[in-house]
Amino acid sequence: MSSSNGIMLDDVKISMQKFGTPDYLVFLVMLVICALIGIYFGFFEKKSSKKCDEESDYLVGGRQMKVIPITMSLIASYISGITLLGIPTEIYVYGIQYMFIIFGLILTGIAMTYIYLPVFHDLQLTSTYHYLETRFDNRVRMFGAVLFTFGTMMWLPIVIYVPALAFNQITGVNVHWITPLVCLVCIFYTCVGGLKAVVWTDCIQLVMMFGAIILVMVKGTIDIGGFGLVWEKAVESGRIELPEFAFDLKTRYTIYSVIFGGFAQWLKSNAISQNMIQRYLALPTLRDAKIAHWLFIVGTLALALSCSYCGLLIYATYHDCDPLTTRLAKAKDQLLPLLVMKLFSDFPGLPGLFVSGVFSAALSSLSTGLNSMSAVILEDFVKPQMKRPLTKKQTHYVMRFVVAIFGGICVCLVFLVEKLGAVLQLSISLSAISNGPLLGIFTMGVLLPWIGATAVVFGGATSLGVMAWICIRAQAAIASGELYHAIKPVDTQGCGYIFMHESPLNMLAINSTDAPTLIDPVEPEFAIYHISYLWYTLLGALICIGVSVIVSTISGFNNPREMDPKMFAPFIRKCLKLEMKREEPVGTEDDIRYASCVDLKAISSST
């Protein structure tokens, strides 16, 4: 097919949108299965008649879940559609440097095992922000809960928008038609089924995610002529390269930003996130939680590396006809769906499997966020304001009401997200506004016993203000063209259709044999908001800790020996020789089975 045939871009788009009846059936079956799981756990599974047991069952699965389903749920919840579509786009546009962030994930595993998990699992919390009240005071608890709510409400609309992009690319259906329908299913099974429904739907959704990505990898590699050709094209284009070793904060990827900045990003998302900790606390022992965490790391690495390979596969397939330049893909994050339709448009059902996989990733993240939001709103906002304890019926309705209301708000916010750019950087950048301060607060809680509540409030507020200005200002700079990162080379000389090239001055109809002329951007003067987005979370945490230490120096430090040792990481207890006063367990620590309803105040008073 050549440009002389007069084939237009719109004709090519229409020819690739072959989402037929078998594909819609596969997609529909996925949604029905998720809904049925919610119905089972909501209406048919045997429930406890005790109010505290029902609450624990809904929010933390009765603390008797098994390692494998929890591990699968952790992976599915963390690997959202942002990852499935965002990482291939990142690799296609900027090269493989981003993937060195996996070393930060390994560091996170060590920190989780020895610092954060032992503290939270010993305390058996439902809301991680309850820890902040016991360690500091109610002001810090409310500050943390508000930050979590704010961060989650910025993250979930992006999670919802991503699969809608994929569906739009493959079917042509408007994102605002499909988004409410799919979200209603997710809100339904999360609302009626609680954590157990979320976990078991996550298991099914993870299988679909891996299945979709493996299909793309295998079929794409065969069609292109083998792995060797994929690698060769990537090397020729400069996409296979190490991060920069020079320490430059504004360079998008340096060895320092991907490892240390990535470590902070992974740590916040795993160690102190209500979304993740709530699952670890659904396991009966600390040993189970540690096993689940390391299995989570292995599974996440496998899926992230697979997505990275898909990015190289996209480039090998479109190395001579960039779909972004030609507008065959309307948004960067539609590149992988575009490849899917090229590979599977003649195989009924397979495009439906891919879309189901992407939507599965989004649904798992959305259901996790809504279930965690239910726990935080109930434990941190509603209960502290009630003069009398909630009845069983009131607790039942509050938990489900939160899921329904916040789910609806997220759907509405999708209209805003579609105006803001590529989803991977957008997700990390905006979430860092709250992630940095939260990471700093919790880290001071478990590692710095001398820091008091007032200092933490000052540090958290300062960090929040600074990071909000940096992140919002950076997004504005990207939108205006002030902030620009060099992208890897692309070509359009092999296109077999006529397309429109958008220049700053006008729209030019160009033949596919003509490569567009690119103007080198002018290097802007350095400003703090020009730093790589991977530094955001770490910077926010350091600002929070630094300001808190300064305020504590002025106002006075805590005496760690007057505090509950359970609030601190195990090695801090040993260094300060803080004695753990607790009842002698019947068996070893790993054999302890905690009760399904534990009050933090009761734990504290027993010490």
N, C-alpha and C positions, 0 to 999 in steps of 0.2 A: 504494500500500500504506500503510495507516495503522495506528496503534496499536490502534484499535478492533477490528481483525481478530484480535487476540490472538496475533499471530505472535511466537514466543519467540526469544530470541537464539540458542539452540542450533540451532533450525531454520534460521536464516539461515546459521550457520556450516557446517552440513551441506550446504546448497544450494550453497555456494560452493566446496566441495571436489570439483571435477570433474576430477580428474587421472586421465585415462583411459589406455587402452592406447597410443595414439599418443604421449602425453607420456612414459610410461615407456620407450617405444622410443627416443625422442630422447635421453633421459637415459642410457639404456644404451649407445647408440651412442657418445656422448661418452666414457664410461668405457672402452669397448672400444678406441677409437682411441688413447687415452692409453696403455693397456696395450700395444698393438701397437707404438707408437713405442719404448717401453722395451725390448720384445723385440728390435726391429731393432737398436738401438744396443748392446744388451747381448750379442746372440748372432750377428748377421749382419754388422755393419759390420766392415771389416778393422781389426784391432788391431795395434799395435806389439808386438814380442816383448820390448822393453826394459822393465824394471821402472819406471824413471823416466818413460818415455813413457806407460806405462799409467796411472800415477798422475796425470800432467799431463792426459792425455786425459779421465780420469774427473772430475777436479776443476775444470779450467779449459779443457776442450775442445781441448787441444793448443795453446792460444794462437793459433789460426788461424780463429776464428769470424768471421762476416760482420756488418757493422754493423746491417742491418735486423732479422735474427732476434734479435740481442742487444738491440736497442732494444725490440722487442716483448716480449722476455722481461723486461726491466727494468720496463716499464710493468705487465705482467701480475703480476709478483712484488710490486710495490709496491701496486698497486690490488687489495687483497684484498677478500674479502666484507665486511670491516669498513667499507671505503669505500663499496661498492655499497649496503649497507643502512644504514650509520651516518650518512653525510652526508645522505641524504633525511630521516632521522629528526631529525637536528640542525636542519635548515632548518625542518621542520614544527613542531618544539617551540619553537625559540628564534629563528627568523628567519635572514636571509641574512648576518648579521655574520661568521659563521665563514668565509665564502668569501673574505674579504679576506686570508686566510692565503696566497693564491696569490702575493701580492707577496713573501712570505718565500721561496717557491720560486724566484722569479727571482733573488733575492739568493744563494740557494744555488747556482744555476747559475754565477754569477760566482766564488764562492769555490771551487767544485769545479774550475773551469777553470784558475785561476791559483795555487791553493794545494795542494790535496790530490791531485788526479789526477796531476800531473807527478811527485810524490814516489813514489807507489805504482807507477806504470807504469815509472819508471826502474829501480826495484828488482826488478820482476818477481816479486813474492811469490806464494805460494799462500795463506798465512794472513796477514792484515793484522797479526796479533798478533806475528808474527815480527819485524816492524818495531820493536815496543816493546823487544825484547831487544837489537837492534842499537843502537837510539837510547838506551836506558836500561840495563836489565839483565834477567836472567831473572825476578826477582821481579815486575817490572812486566808482563812478558809473561804470566806466569801469572795475575796479577791481572786483566788485560784479558780473557784467555781465559775465566776463571771468570765474569766479569761478562757476557760475551757468551752463554755457555751458560745462565746464570741468566735473562737477559733473553729469550732465544729460547724457553726453556721456559715462560715466562709468557705470551709473545705467541702462540705456535702454537696452544694450546688455544682461545684466543678466535677465531683464524682458522678453526678447525674448527667451532666451535659456531655461527658466524653462518649458514652455508648450511643447517645442520640446522634452524635456526629457520625459514628460508624454506620448507624442505621440509615441516616440520610444519604451517605455516600453510596450505599449499596442499593437502596430502594427508591430514593428520591422523596421519601416521606418527610415532611417538615418535622424538625426536632421538637416543636411545641405541640405536636399531635401525639407523638410516641411517648414523650417524657411523662406526662400525667398518668397515662395508662399503666406503664410499667411500675411507676412509683406507688400507685394505688395497691398493686399486688404486694409490693415490699412492705408498705405500711401495714397492710392487713395481716400478713403472717408474723411480722414483728410485734404488732399490737396484741394479737390473740395468743401467740405461742411463747413469747418471752425468749430468754437466752437459749433454751434448748432448741427451739425452732430455728433460731438464728444459726446456731452451731451446725445443726444437721443440714440445713439448706446450704450453708457454707461448704460442707463436704461435697455435696453434689456439684455445686458451682465451681469448686476447685478442679474437680475432674474435667469439667467442661472447658475451663480455662486452659489447662495443660493440653487437653485434646485438640483445641483450636490452634494453639501455638505450634504443637508438634506437626499437625497437618500442614500448616503453612511452611514450616522449615523443610519438611521432607519433599513436598510437591514442588516448592519453589527452587530448591537445590537441584532436583532432577531436571526441571524445565530449563534452568539456566546453564546446565552442562556440568554440574558437580561443584563440590566445595572449593576446589582449586581455583576455578574461575571467579567465584564470589570473592575469595581472598585476593586474587590478582587485581580485580577491579578496585577493591578497597585500598590496596597498597598504592596503586597508580594515582588515585585521587587524593592521597594523603590522609585518608580516614583512619589508618592504622598508625597510631603514634602515642608516645608516652605524654603524660601531662608535663607542663613546664616545670623546671626545677628552680627557676628564679623566683624569689619571693616577691610577688607583685599582687597586691590585693585586688586590683581591678581586672586582672587576667581571669577569664572565665573559669579555666581549669588549670590549677597548679597542683603539684604533688601534695602541697600542704592543704589546699582548700578541699580536695577530694577526700583526703584521709581525715584531717582534723575537723574540717567543716562538716564533712559527711558523717563523721562519728557523732557530732552534736545533733545532727538531724535525725539519724537513726535512733540515738539515745532518747531523745524527746518522744519519738513516735512509739517507742517500746517500753522504756523504763518507767515513765510517769504518766503515760496516756491512759485515761480511764477506759478507752476502747480496748486496749490490750491487757492491762492489769486485771480487768474484770474477768477475762478468760483464764488467766493464770490462777486467780482466786477461786475459780470454779473447780479446780483440781484439789483433791483431798490432802496432799502432802507437798512439802517444799521440794522433795526429790522429784516428784512428778512434774512440778512446775519447771524445774531446771532441765529435765529431759525434753519437755515440750518446747522450751525456748531454743535449745540447740538444734532440735529437729526443724523448728521454724526457720532458723538461720540457713540450714542446708537447703530446704525447699525454696526459700526466698532467693537464695543465690542461683539456684537452678533456673527458676523462672525469669529472673532478671537477665541472666546470661543468654537465655533463649530469646528474650525480647531484643537484646542487643544484636544478636545474629540476624534477627528479622530486619533490623535497620540496615545492615550490610547487604542483605538480600534485596531489599527495596532498591538500594543504589545500583546493585549489579543488574537488576531488571530494567531500571529506567536511567542507566548511565548516559544514554545519548538523547534522552527526551524527558527532561525534568518536569514532572507533573505540577509542581508549584509555579514554575515560570509560565507554563501554558494554561494554568488554571484548570487543568483536568481535576485536580483536587482543590476544592475551594478553601480549605484550611490545612495547616501543617499536619494536624493530628488525624487527617483522613488518609494519610499515606498507606498505612497498613490495610485498612479496608479496601483501598484501591487495588493493592496487590492481590488481596483475596479474590476480588471479582475477576481479575485477570487470570488467576490460577483455577478458580472453581466455578466460573459462570456456566460452564457446560456440565457441571456435576450437581444435579438437583439434590438439595438437602445440605450440602456442605457449606454454602454461604450462610445458611440458617444456623448451622452448628457454630460457625465463627461468631456471628452476631450474638448467639446465645452465650458464648464464652465471654465476650466483652461485657454484655449486660449482666452476666453472673458476677463478674468482678465488681461491677458497680453496685449490684444489689447487696452483695455481701458487705461492702463498705458502708452502704447506706443503712442497712439493718443494724450493723454494729454501732454506728454512730447514734442512731435513734434509741437503741436499747441502752447505751451508755448515758445518753442524755436523760433518759427516764430515771436512771439511778441517781444521777447528779441532782436533777430537779427535785426529786423526792427527798433525798437524804440531806441536801445542802440548802435548799430554798424553802421547801414546804414544811418538813418536820421541825426545824428550828423555830419557825414562826407560829407553831400551833401550841396553844395553852394546854390542850388535852391531846393524848396520843390518838392517832388516826385509827378508826375502826378498820376491820378487814375489808369492808365494802368500799370505804373511802380510799384506802390504799390501792385497791384493785382498780378503781376508776382513775385515780391520779396517774398511775404508771402508764395506763393505756391512752389517756387523754394527752399526755405529753408527746407520745409517739405520733399520734394523729396530727396534732397542731404543728409541731416542728417539721414533720414530713411535708405538710402542705406549704409551709413557709419556704422550705428548700426548693420545692418545685417552682414557686414564683420567682425565686432568686436566679433561676437558670437564665432568665431574660437578660440579666445583668452580666453574667459570666461570659456569654458568647461575644461580648464586645471587648474582652480583655486580653486575648492573645493565646499563645501556645500553653497547653495545660500543665506541663511538667514544671517549668520555671514558675508559672503563675501560682500553682499550688504551694510550692515550697516558699515562694516569696511572701505571699499573703499570710500563710499560716505561721511564718516566723514572727509576725507581730505579737502573737500570744505565746508561741513556743519558746522563744528566748527567755522571757521573764519567768515562765513556769519552770523551765529546766533549772534556772538559777535558784529559784525558791526551794524546790524539792532537793536539789543538790546541797544547798546550805543546811536543809533540815536533817539529812542523813549523815553529812560529813563535817559540819561545823557547829558543834553544840554551843559554842560561845555566842552565836548570833541570836539576837532577840527579835520579838515580833515587830516592834516599831521600826527597827532598822530594815527589816524585810519589806515592810510596806513602802518605805521610802525607796528602797532599791528596786522593787517591782514596778512601782509607778514611774520612776525615772526611765527604766528600761523600756516599759510599754510606750511611753511618749516618744523616746528616741527612735525605737524600731518602727513605730507607726509612720513617723516622718520619713525615715529612710526608705521603707518598702513602698509607700505610696508615691513618694517622689521618684523612685526608680521606675515604677510602672509608667508614670507620666513621661519620664525621659525616654523610655523605650517607645511609647506611643508617638512621641514627637520626633523621634529619630536622633535625639541628642545622645542616647546611649545605644551603642551598636557594637556587636561582637562579630568578628570576621567569620564567615561561613565557608564551608568546603566548596570547591568548584563543582558546577553543574553544566550540562550541555543540553541544547535543544536541536542539534543538527540532524538527529535521526528520527525526528517526529514524522509521522505519516499523515498529519492533518493540519489544517490552517487554524491558527489561534490568534488571540489578541494579546499583545504585550502592553502592559500598563507602564507608561513612563511618567515622571513627575509633571510633564507638561501636557500630555494628551494621550489618547489611546491610539496605538498604531497597529494596523493589521500587518502582521509579518508572516513570511513564509517559513515553514518548519526547517528549511535549510539555512536560515539566518540565525546566528547566535545573538542573543541580546547583549548590548553593551552595558557593562556595569561600571559605575563610577566609584572609585575608592573613597570611603568615608574619611572625613577629617577627624583626626584623633582629638577628642575633647580634653579640656583641662580636668585634672583630677578633682573629684568631689566625693564625699563620704558615701553618697548613694550610688557611686559608680563601682563599688566593690562587687565582687562575684556574689551571686545570690546564695552560694553554698556557705558563705561566712555569716549569713544573717542570724541563724539560731545561736551559733557560738558567740557572736558579738553581743546579742541580747542577754545571754546568760552571764557573760563576763561583766557587762555593765551592771546588771542586777547585783551580782556578788560584790563587785568593787564598791558600789555606792553603799551597800549594806554594811560592809566592813568599816568604811569610813564613818558612817553614822554610829555604829557600835563602839568605835574607838572614842567618839565624843560622848555618847550617852552611857556607856558602860557595857561590859560583857556579862553573859549568863555564867552561872556556876554549873558545869555539867553534872556534878555529883548530886545536885538537887533535882535532877530530871530523870524521867523514865528511860533506862538503858535501851528498851525495845525501840525507841525512836531513832536509833543510830545504827549505822552499818556494823556488822560483826567485828571488823578489824578496828573500828573506832572504839568499840567497847573494850577490846583487849588493850589497846594503846593507853586508854585512860583508866584501865582497871576498874571498869564499872561492873558491879555485880548484878547478875540477873536473879531477882527474887521471884521465884515462881514454884508452883507445885511440881514435885518430882513425877515425870511421866511414867506410865506403866511399862511401855516398851521404848524402843529407840525413837528418835525424832521422826524418822521416815515412816514409822508404824502408827503415828498418831492420826486419828481421824477426828477432825474438828466437827463440832456441832453445826447444824445448818443455820443457826440464828445466834450470832454472837454480838454482844453490845460492847463497843470499844471502851466505854466508861467502866464497864465491869472488869475488863482486862486490866485497865490502868489501876483501878482500885485494888486489885488483887496483888499488884506489885508493890 
